[in-house]
């Protein structure tokens, strides 16, 4: 089954240009990934699953004009979200230079004018405030909320891609009622509405 079918089976619909961009992304990640050890899983199937994982929340979160992804690494979810929504102002915050080089190379290859890649730790980013803050597999929820204070607006939302420790993290972060957890396979998406 091709990527388009996989996404459409999950109620995600994009134009043909997006799928062309994904082909380029997959090729580049496989090339760079082998040399620079960017991502553990580089088969086409694994990458397509990661693309689905990155995009799935678009089926249940509100629209947002801007977002920042913390610790984007090989591109999940931030780069994929930026590719899928070229009208959204997108910021990828990644401290590791090798990964930043890769992200910038993809940005240039796909002419992603909506995308800014910042080589920095999020707590050191200045003069940026976004509507949505995303992160996948970076650190626990409580710490993420803390280290991203400087880039949030008054009513920013959060979207964290989490694993099995989600219940503990929610408890430790003392989240009240303005959040929901959506589950797909082994993934828990924690959406905290601003």
C-alpha positions as CSV (number, residue, x, y, z in Angstrom):
1,X,0.0,0.0,0.0
2,X,1.4,3.4,-1.0
3,X,1.7,6.4,1.3
4,X,-1.3,8.2,-0.2
5,X,-3.6,5.2,0.5
6,X,-2.1,4.9,4.1
7,X,-2.9,8.5,4.8
8,X,-6.3,8.5,3.2
9,X,-7.3,5.4,5.2
10,X,-6.6,7.6,8.2
11,X,-8.7,10.5,6.9
12,X,-5.7,12.6,5.8
13,X,-6.0,14.2,2.4
14,X,-3.2,16.1,0.6
15,X,-2.5,17.2,-2.9
16,X,-0.1,15.5,-5.3
17,X,2.7,17.9,-4.6
18,X,2.8,16.8,-1.0
19,X,3.4,13.2,-2.1
20,X,6.1,14.3,-4.5
21,X,7.7,16.1,-1.5
22,X,7.5,13.0,0.6
23,X,9.3,11.0,-2.1
24,X,12.1,13.5,-2.0
25,X,12.2,13.5,1.8
26,X,12.3,9.7,1.9
27,X,15.2,9.5,-0.6
28,X,17.1,12.2,1.2
29,X,16.5,10.7,4.7
30,X,17.7,7.3,3.4
31,X,20.9,8.9,1.9
32,X,21.7,11.1,4.8
33,X,20.5,8.7,7.4
34,X,23.0,6.0,6.5
35,X,25.9,8.4,6.5
36,X,25.0,10.6,9.5
37,X,23.0,8.2,11.6
38,X,19.9,10.5,11.7
39,X,17.2,7.9,12.3
40,X,17.2,4.3,13.4
41,X,14.6,3.1,10.9
42,X,15.2,3.9,7.3
43,X,13.1,1.4,5.3
44,X,10.4,3.1,3.1
45,X,7.7,1.4,5.3
46,X,9.2,2.7,8.5
47,X,9.5,6.3,7.2
48,X,5.9,6.2,5.9
49,X,4.7,5.0,9.3
50,X,6.6,8.0,10.8
51,X,5.0,10.4,8.3
52,X,1.6,9.0,9.3
53,X,2.5,9.3,13.0
54,X,3.6,13.0,12.4
55,X,0.4,13.9,10.5
56,X,-2.3,11.9,12.3
57,X,-3.0,14.7,14.9
58,X,-4.3,17.0,12.0
59,X,-7.4,14.8,12.2
60,X,-8.3,16.1,15.7
61,X,-6.5,19.4,16.5
62,X,-7.6,22.9,15.8
63,X,-6.1,24.9,12.9
64,X,-3.1,27.0,13.9
65,X,-1.2,29.8,12.0
66,X,2.2,29.0,13.4
67,X,4.0,26.2,15.3
68,X,7.4,25.3,16.7
69,X,8.7,21.7,16.9
70,X,11.2,21.0,19.7
71,X,14.1,18.7,18.9
72,X,13.0,17.8,15.4
73,X,15.8,15.4,14.7
74,X,15.3,13.7,11.3
75,X,12.1,15.7,10.7
76,X,9.4,14.1,12.8
77,X,6.9,15.7,13.3
78,X,7.9,19.3,12.5
79,X,9.3,18.9,9.0
80,X,6.5,16.7,7.9
81,X,3.9,19.1,9.3
82,X,5.6,22.0,7.5
83,X,5.6,20.1,4.2
84,X,1.9,19.3,4.6
85,X,0.8,22.8,5.5
86,X,2.8,25.3,3.4
87,X,0.5,28.1,4.6
88,X,1.6,27.6,8.3
89,X,4.6,29.5,9.6
90,X,6.9,26.6,10.8
91,X,9.9,26.6,13.1
92,X,12.1,23.6,13.8
93,X,14.3,24.0,16.9
94,X,17.1,21.4,16.9
95,X,20.4,21.8,18.7
96,X,22.5,19.2,16.8
97,X,24.3,20.6,13.8
98,X,24.2,17.4,11.7
99,X,20.5,17.3,12.0
100,X,20.1,21.0,11.3
101,X,22.2,20.6,8.1
102,X,19.8,17.8,7.0
103,X,16.7,19.8,7.8
104,X,18.1,22.9,5.9
105,X,19.0,20.7,3.0
106,X,15.4,19.3,2.8
107,X,14.0,22.8,3.2
108,X,16.1,24.0,0.2
109,X,15.3,21.0,-1.9
110,X,11.6,21.4,-1.4
111,X,11.6,25.2,-1.4
112,X,9.8,25.3,2.0
113,X,9.4,29.1,2.3
114,X,7.2,28.7,5.4
115,X,10.0,27.0,7.3
116,X,12.7,28.3,9.6
117,X,15.3,26.0,11.1
118,X,16.9,27.2,14.3
119,X,20.1,25.6,15.6
120,X,19.5,26.1,19.2
121,X,18.1,24.7,22.5
122,X,14.5,25.8,22.9
123,X,15.2,27.5,26.2
124,X,17.7,29.8,24.5
125,X,15.4,30.9,21.6
126,X,14.4,34.6,21.8
127,X,11.9,36.7,19.9
128,X,9.7,33.9,18.9
129,X,6.1,33.1,19.9
130,X,3.9,30.5,18.2
131,X,0.4,29.2,18.4
132,X,1.2,25.5,18.7
133,X,4.2,23.8,20.3
134,X,5.0,20.2,19.2
135,X,7.5,17.7,20.3
136,X,8.1,14.0,19.8
137,X,10.2,11.8,22.2
138,X,12.2,14.7,23.6
139,X,11.6,14.8,27.3
140,X,8.7,14.5,29.8
141,X,5.7,16.7,29.6
142,X,6.3,18.7,32.7
143,X,9.8,19.7,31.5
144,X,8.6,20.4,28.0
145,X,6.0,22.8,29.3
146,X,8.7,24.5,31.4
147,X,11.4,24.8,28.7
148,X,9.0,26.2,26.1
149,X,7.6,29.0,28.2
150,X,9.7,31.6,26.3
151,X,8.1,30.7,22.9
152,X,4.5,30.4,23.9
153,X,1.7,33.0,23.5
154,X,-0.9,33.5,26.1
155,X,-3.2,31.0,24.4
156,X,-0.7,28.6,22.7
157,X,-1.7,24.9,22.4
158,X,0.7,21.9,22.8
159,X,0.9,18.7,20.9
160,X,3.2,16.1,22.4
161,X,3.8,12.7,20.8
162,X,4.1,10.3,23.7
163,X,4.5,6.6,24.6
164,X,3.2,4.4,27.4
165,X,4.2,6.7,30.3
166,X,1.5,9.2,29.4
167,X,-0.6,8.7,32.5
168,X,2.3,9.4,34.9
169,X,3.4,12.4,32.9
170,X,-0.1,14.0,33.0
171,X,-0.1,13.5,36.7
172,X,3.4,14.9,37.3
173,X,2.6,17.9,35.0
174,X,-0.6,18.5,37.0
175,X,-2.6,19.0,33.9
176,X,-6.2,20.1,34.6
177,X,-9.1,19.6,32.2
178,X,-8.1,21.4,29.0
179,X,-6.3,18.4,27.4
180,X,-7.1,15.2,25.6
181,X,-5.2,12.0,24.8
182,X,-5.7,10.3,21.5
183,X,-4.3,6.9,21.0
184,X,-3.1,5.2,17.8
185,X,-1.1,2.0,17.9
186,X,1.6,2.5,20.5
187,X,1.4,6.3,20.2
188,X,-0.4,8.6,22.6
189,X,-0.9,12.1,21.3
190,X,-1.3,14.6,24.2
191,X,-3.1,17.7,23.0
192,X,-3.3,20.6,25.5
193,X,-5.6,23.3,24.2
194,X,-4.5,26.9,24.8
